[in-house]
Amino acid sequence: MSELETKQATTQVALEQTAQVEIPKAAESVAPEAQEVPENPLAAYKDVYVVSDILEDKIQPVTIELIGQARILADQLGERVQVMLLGEHVQNQAQELIYYGADIVHVFESQLLKDYTTDGYTKVLADYLLVHKPNVLLIGATNNGRDLAPRMSGRMQNGVVADCTILSVDTKEGLVEWTRPALGGNILAEIISPNHRPQMGSVRPNVFKKPELDTSRTGEVIVEPFELAETDIRTKRLNFIPFSLEGYNLEDAEIIVAGGRGMGNKENFDRLYELADALGGVVGATRPLVEKGWIDLKYQIGQTGKTISPKLYLAFGISGAIQHVSGIGGAETIIAINNDPEAQIFQYSNYGIVGDVMTVLEEMLAQAKGK
Ligand SMILES: Cc1cc2nc3c(=O)[nH]c(=O)nc-3n(C[C@H](O)[C@H](O)[C@H](O)COP(=O)(O)OP(=O)(O)OC[C@H]3O[C@@H](n4cnc5c(N)ncnc54)[C@H](O)[C@@H]3O)c2cc1C
């Protein structure tokens, strides 16, 4: 992102990228009748593309979430959804992407693409996309995607909006509006890319809900030829060590019981594990509790923690600060318990209980244990 220029509101900015597309200036000396109206070079850029996120030859859920968003954007823009599927043995998963909303899936298979490498993936994607000109490019903000997005930005000579939480279309201008938390999460910045293509952004996993699988959808799977040699890749993967070796993964949990500062003390907070056990769920927390050392950082939910998408999220004594709720938007049902009827968290909840956390917790425990 080289320059940011304020548009209408302080939170809406236009992304000015290093020029890849130069709009030709009309020649001053040419007679009016000989002057041709220059064609808008941006019009050559079409369709919403998604880069699939692959781990061990398996498509990661963020790819499906992005296809759902791409479908919504493409329908508003009157364009198609195209997916770039890279890996070693991935072609058999292409049809499923069509069932989730893709129109075309481009398959790039090679033993050299089995594991993600910055060099390999960037080369294959950039070689193809510089020729085929996407209007919009979506990348998952996973570990690999966070590495890939800025590299693609360099190759496409273009900006990228990282970690978006809301995507929409300005139908008048035909531009994607990328919304992301800014200034420590205190404001939501809306960013547009009026002058350059592709419009590029990364989106965190679990922010958007997975679209419905529709097995009646049809589309095209194209196995693409491409050039990639071992010498193009300067790194070699020696081993894969998963980040979390013990405990549980909040991002996969279907039921999360979370506590905030309103739990009062660690003893009270630890009672949440009892409820989580009884419901078949796990425990998460707000940042202050992590800072107090009551729970490990990997169970923190929010902007600087995990983004979650459980079926049920129970928020005990949590105020609903923007930095926390930016991580819970993917939850299907949110139930908040707070003794302040004005607490912000109630604005994000499907159900709210105004009351003392421990009184409500005891009652829930009794109900869950069938007492
Ligand atoms: C750059 C930055 C990044 C951040 N990232 C994160 C993040 O990733 N995740 C995160 O969670 N926070 C994050 N924060 C912190 C965030 O701003 C809030 O301070 C935090 O989320 C508040 O945590 P809380 O809701 O537990 O506490 P509080 O805001 O203190 O809220 C406690 C709530 O408990 C209620 N309460 C008190 N007693 C009771 C009772 N007996 N019964 C019922 N209710 C009660 C109160 O009414 C209140 O609403 C970040 C902050 C910054 C600046």
Ligand as a Chemical Component Dictionary entry (heavy atoms), coordinates in Angstrom:
data_LIG
# 
_chem_comp.id                   LIG 
_chem_comp.type                 NON-POLYMER 
_chem_comp.pdbx_formal_charge   0 
_chem_comp.three_letter_code    LIG 
# 
loop_
_chem_comp_atom.comp_id 
_chem_comp_atom.atom_id 
_chem_comp_atom.alt_atom_id 
_chem_comp_atom.type_symbol 
_chem_comp_atom.charge 
_chem_comp_atom.model_Cartn_x 
_chem_comp_atom.model_Cartn_y 
_chem_comp_atom.model_Cartn_z 
_chem_comp_atom.pdbx_ordinal 
LIG C1  C1  C 0 -4.736  -3.332  20.279 1  
LIG C2  C2  C 0 -5.698  -4.051  21.177 2  
LIG C3  C3  C 0 -6.000  -5.365  20.894 3  
LIG C4  C4  C 0 -6.893  -6.063  21.711 4  
LIG N1  N1  N 0 -7.203  -7.367  21.415 5  
LIG C5  C5  C 0 -8.110  -8.002  22.169 6  
LIG C6  C6  C 0 -8.505  -9.347  21.845 7  
LIG O1  O1  O 0 -8.012  -9.974  20.909 8  
LIG N2  N2  N 0 -9.444  -9.920  22.618 9  
LIG C7  C7  C 0 -10.035 -9.291  23.685 10 
LIG O2  O2  O 0 -10.911 -9.892  24.331 11 
LIG N3  N3  N 0 -9.665  -8.043  24.009 12 
LIG C8  C8  C 0 -8.725  -7.389  23.287 13 
LIG N4  N4  N 0 -8.365  -6.122  23.643 14 
LIG C9  C9  C 0 -8.902  -5.569  24.908 15 
LIG C10 C10 C 0 -10.296 -4.973  24.718 16 
LIG O3  O3  O 0 -10.177 -3.630  24.315 17 
LIG C11 C11 C 0 -11.080 -4.988  26.047 18 
LIG O4  O4  O 0 -10.347 -4.305  27.022 19 
LIG C12 C12 C 0 -11.392 -6.393  26.541 20 
LIG O5  O5  O 0 -11.976 -7.176  25.528 21 
LIG C13 C13 C 0 -12.345 -6.287  27.696 22 
LIG O6  O6  O 0 -12.416 -7.537  28.309 23 
LIG P1  P1  P 0 -13.649 -7.910  29.234 24 
LIG O7  O7  O 0 -14.906 -7.811  28.460 25 
LIG O8  O8  O 0 -13.295 -9.217  29.865 26 
LIG O9  O9  O 0 -13.569 -6.845  30.411 27 
LIG P2  P2  P 0 -14.402 -5.549  30.718 28 
LIG O10 O10 O 0 -14.445 -4.630  29.555 29 
LIG O11 O11 O 0 -13.905 -4.999  31.999 30 
LIG O12 O12 O 0 -15.897 -6.075  30.928 31 
LIG C14 C14 C 0 -16.329 -6.810  32.016 32 
LIG C15 C15 C 0 -17.846 -6.954  31.900 33 
LIG O13 O13 O 0 -18.291 -7.784  32.937 34 
LIG C16 C16 C 0 -19.502 -7.247  33.453 35 
LIG N5  N5  N 0 -19.600 -7.706  34.857 36 
LIG C17 C17 C 0 -18.845 -7.324  35.919 37 
LIG N6  N6  N 0 -19.206 -8.008  37.020 38 
LIG C18 C18 C 0 -20.202 -8.849  36.643 39 
LIG C19 C19 C 0 -20.977 -9.822  37.316 40 
LIG N7  N7  N 0 -20.787 -10.114 38.613 41 
LIG N8  N8  N 0 -21.939 -10.485 36.635 42 
LIG C20 C20 C 0 -22.151 -10.205 35.297 43 
LIG N9  N9  N 0 -21.427 -9.310  34.619 44 
LIG C21 C21 C 0 -20.454 -8.649  35.270 45 
LIG C22 C22 C 0 -19.365 -5.749  33.340 46 
LIG O14 O14 O 0 -20.644 -5.136  33.267 47 
LIG C23 C23 C 0 -18.583 -5.626  32.036 48 
LIG O15 O15 O 0 -19.473 -5.470  30.938 49 
LIG C24 C24 C 0 -7.478  -5.416  22.838 50 
LIG C25 C25 C 0 -7.161  -4.095  23.100 51 
LIG C26 C26 C 0 -6.292  -3.416  22.288 52 
LIG C27 C27 C 0 -5.967  -1.987  22.589 53 
# 
loop_
_chem_comp_bond.comp_id 
_chem_comp_bond.atom_id_1 
_chem_comp_bond.atom_id_2 
_chem_comp_bond.value_order 
_chem_comp_bond.pdbx_ordinal 
LIG C1  C2  SING 1  
LIG C2  C3  SING 2  
LIG C2  C26 DOUB 3  
LIG C3  C4  DOUB 4  
LIG C4  N1  SING 5  
LIG C4  C24 SING 6  
LIG N1  C5  DOUB 7  
LIG C5  C6  SING 8  
LIG C5  C8  SING 9  
LIG C6  O1  DOUB 10 
LIG C6  N2  SING 11 
LIG N2  C7  SING 12 
LIG C7  O2  DOUB 13 
LIG C7  N3  SING 14 
LIG N3  C8  DOUB 15 
LIG C8  N4  SING 16 
LIG N4  C9  SING 17 
LIG N4  C24 SING 18 
LIG C9  C10 SING 19 
LIG C10 O3  SING 20 
LIG C10 C11 SING 21 
LIG C11 O4  SING 22 
LIG C11 C12 SING 23 
LIG C12 O5  SING 24 
LIG C12 C13 SING 25 
LIG C13 O6  SING 26 
LIG O6  P1  SING 27 
LIG P1  O7  DOUB 28 
LIG P1  O8  SING 29 
LIG P1  O9  SING 30 
LIG O9  P2  SING 31 
LIG P2  O10 DOUB 32 
LIG P2  O11 SING 33 
LIG P2  O12 SING 34 
LIG O12 C14 SING 35 
LIG C14 C15 SING 36 
LIG C15 O13 SING 37 
LIG C15 C23 SING 38 
LIG O13 C16 SING 39 
LIG C16 N5  SING 40 
LIG C16 C22 SING 41 
LIG N5  C17 SING 42 
LIG N5  C21 SING 43 
LIG C17 N6  DOUB 44 
LIG N6  C18 SING 45 
LIG C18 C19 SING 46 
LIG C18 C21 DOUB 47 
LIG C19 N7  SING 48 
LIG C19 N8  DOUB 49 
LIG N8  C20 SING 50 
LIG C20 N9  DOUB 51 
LIG N9  C21 SING 52 
LIG C22 O14 SING 53 
LIG C22 C23 SING 54 
LIG C23 O15 SING 55 
LIG C24 C25 DOUB 56 
LIG C25 C26 SING 57 
LIG C26 C27 SING 58 
# 
